[in-house]
Amino acid sequence: MVRVAHAEPQLRQLYPWTGMWELHFSRCTEIRPTWDIPYIGTLGDGRYYVEGPSRSSPRIAETDSAQAAVAMVIDQLPPHCGPAFIGSAEELAAHERARDNR
């Protein structure tokens, strides 16, 4: 799954991080990551699920292939996504506010 995600230019420019069985993507590089991009998890039977962007969001889908899961994440990327901002989610939000006020 990680190799498939890394092969996609849109995801490669984001900051990846992992949970126990999940691959997340953040628009910033520091702790606290952004939670505005769906993430991919593995099911016990070798399948994948896509959820998010937050933990309270419903499951988007389940699939048999990492390629399909990655494609679902790409389809759900927010506008102006990437490259990853060097800094925290709070610094990214301040940067975006300043950019939008120009």
Secondary structure as GFF3:
##gff-version 3
##sequence-region A 1 102
A	DSSP	alpha_helix	2	6	.	.	.	ID=ss1
A	DSSP	alpha_helix	9	12	.	.	.	ID=ss2
A	DSSP	beta_strand	15	18	.	.	.	ID=ss3
A	DSSP	beta_strand	22	26	.	.	.	ID=ss4
A	DSSP	beta_strand	39	42	.	.	.	ID=ss5
A	DSSP	beta_strand	48	51	.	.	.	ID=ss6
A	DSSP	beta_strand	59	63	.	.	.	ID=ss7
A	DSSP	alpha_helix	66	75	.	.	.	ID=ss8
A	DSSP	alpha_helix	89	100	.	.	.	ID=ss9
###
